[in-house]
Protein backbone atom coordinates (compact mmCIF):
# COMPACT_ATOMS: atom_id res chain seq x y z
CA UNK A 1 0.00 0.00 0.00
CA UNK A 2 1.21 3.49 -0.90
CA UNK A 3 1.43 5.66 2.21
CA UNK A 4 3.15 9.03 2.37
CA UNK A 5 5.09 9.35 5.67
CA UNK A 6 3.91 12.93 6.39
CA UNK A 7 0.64 14.78 5.92
CA UNK A 8 0.63 17.15 2.95
CA UNK A 9 0.09 20.10 5.29
CA UNK A 10 3.30 19.13 7.12
CA UNK A 11 5.19 18.99 3.81
CA UNK A 12 4.07 22.45 2.67
CA UNK A 13 3.93 24.41 5.93
CA UNK A 14 6.80 26.91 5.99
CA UNK A 15 8.87 25.09 3.36
CA UNK A 16 10.23 25.93 -0.06
CA UNK A 17 10.08 23.80 -3.20
CA UNK A 18 13.22 23.81 -5.34
CA UNK A 19 13.15 23.17 -9.09
CA UNK A 20 15.48 20.29 -10.03
CA UNK A 21 15.01 19.53 -13.76
CA UNK A 22 12.51 19.10 -16.59
CA UNK A 23 11.83 15.63 -17.95
CA UNK A 24 9.32 14.80 -20.70
CA UNK A 25 7.48 18.13 -20.21
CA UNK A 26 7.29 17.56 -16.44
CA UNK A 27 8.90 19.96 -14.00
CA UNK A 28 10.49 18.10 -11.11
CA UNK A 29 10.51 19.89 -7.74
CA UNK A 30 11.93 18.93 -4.36
CA UNK A 31 10.72 19.84 -0.87
CA UNK A 32 12.96 19.17 2.10
CA UNK A 33 11.54 18.87 5.60
CA UNK A 34 13.08 17.73 8.87
CA UNK A 35 13.16 13.96 8.25
CA UNK A 36 12.34 13.52 4.54
CA UNK A 37 13.05 14.83 1.07
CA UNK A 38 10.05 14.76 -1.28
CA UNK A 39 10.08 14.95 -5.09
CA UNK A 40 7.04 15.61 -7.24
CA UNK A 41 6.31 16.57 -10.82
CA UNK A 42 4.14 19.16 -12.53
CA UNK A 43 2.94 18.23 -16.02
CA UNK A 44 3.34 21.47 -17.94
CA UNK A 45 1.85 19.99 -21.11
CA UNK A 46 -1.63 19.96 -19.51
CA UNK A 47 -2.72 23.54 -20.31
CA UNK A 48 -6.15 22.96 -18.74
CA UNK A 49 -4.41 22.32 -15.42
CA UNK A 50 -1.66 24.96 -15.37
CA UNK A 51 -3.08 27.66 -17.65
CA UNK A 52 -0.55 30.51 -17.86
CA UNK A 53 1.15 29.77 -14.54
CA UNK A 54 4.73 30.84 -13.96
CA UNK A 55 7.03 28.37 -12.21
CA UNK A 56 10.09 29.79 -10.49
CA UNK A 57 13.33 28.12 -9.44
CA UNK A 58 12.12 28.25 -5.85
CA UNK A 59 8.53 28.56 -4.70
CA UNK A 60 6.74 28.39 -1.41
CA UNK A 61 5.68 24.75 -1.22
CA UNK A 62 2.20 25.93 -0.23
CA UNK A 63 1.79 27.46 -3.72
CA UNK A 64 2.48 24.03 -5.25
CA UNK A 65 0.30 22.08 -2.83
CA UNK A 66 -2.19 21.27 -5.58
CA UNK A 67 0.41 19.29 -7.53
CA UNK A 68 1.89 17.68 -4.42
CA UNK A 69 -1.59 16.41 -3.56
CA UNK A 70 -2.16 15.15 -7.12
CA UNK A 71 1.15 13.26 -7.04
CA UNK A 72 0.24 11.76 -3.68
CA UNK A 73 -3.15 10.63 -5.00
CA UNK A 74 -1.72 9.08 -8.19
CA UNK A 75 1.19 7.55 -6.24
CA UNK A 76 4.01 9.42 -7.99
CA UNK A 77 5.14 11.48 -4.98
CA UNK A 78 8.61 10.14 -4.12
CA UNK A 79 10.42 10.51 -0.84
CA UNK A 80 13.66 9.52 0.86
CA UNK A 81 14.54 9.57 4.53
CA UNK A 82 17.45 11.84 5.43
N, C-alpha and C positions, 0 to 999 in steps of 0.2 A: 504494500500500500504506500502511496506517495504522501508523505507528511512533511510539511515545511517545519523546521525546528522552532521558528519564531512566528509570532503573529505579524501580519503585514503592518499594523500600526507601529509595532516595535521596530521594524525594519526602516520605516520612513520617518519616524519622529526624530527631528533634529539631526538628520544625516544628509550627506551629499551623495549624489550619484555621479560617477566619473565615466565618461565615454572611453571605451577601449578600442574598438575597431568596427568596421562595417563588413558584413559578410552576406552575400546573396540578398542585397537590398534590406538587410536587417541591421539596425544599429545595436551594438552590444554595449551595455552599461554595467557598472559594478557599484555595489553599495557595501560598505564595510561597517560592521557594528562590532560590539565588544568581543563576541565569541565567534562570529561567522563572517564570511565574505560571500555575498550573493551576486550572481550574474543573471541578467535578463535581457531579452531582445525587444526591439520595437520594429515592427514591419512597416517600413516607410513606403512600400509599394501600395499599401491599402489607403488610398486617398479618402475614402469614406470615413476611415477611422482617424487619421491624423490631420486631414484638411490642409491648412497652410501653416501648421505648427513649425516653430523654430526649435531646434535641438542644439543646445550648447555643449561645450566640452565638459562643464560641470553644471549640475542642476540640483536644486533641492530635491531630495528623493520624494518628498510629498507631492511635487508637481508631476512626478512620473508614476505615482501610485496606481493609476489606472492600468498601466502596462505591466507593472509588477503583479497586480492582482490577476490579470489575464494570463500571465505566464504561470502563476501558481495554479490557476484553474485548469489550464491545459497541460500541466505537468512539465513545463520547460524551464521553470525557475531552477537554477543550479546553485548549489552552495557548497562551501568547504569550511571545515572547522579550522580556526587559527591554531 
